[in-house]
Amino acid sequence: VCVPGVRCWHMDLKVSVLDQQLKLFVSRHSSFLSQDIQGQRTLQHHGEVLNTQVLVNPVKERVCSEVRRLVC
């Protein structure tokens, strides 16, 4: 179900495909340390099917910024 204002599209993802993509994230992600916030880290992987970004120890402003970026 798509929510107005949120970009989305329908895909036929089976559990095995999602599991495979998450395994690729674990083995191939890039890691970036924040130069501004001590202890904040971003893990990213852009695959053929799934783009994944994980924020570790984010500050509130960063979370809000990322949510805005995804929604707009």
Buried (B, 14 or more C-beta within 10 A) or exposed (E): EEEEEEEEEEEEEEEEEEEBBBEBBEEEBEEEEBEEEEEBBBBBBEEEEBEBBEBEEBBEEBEEEBEEEEEE
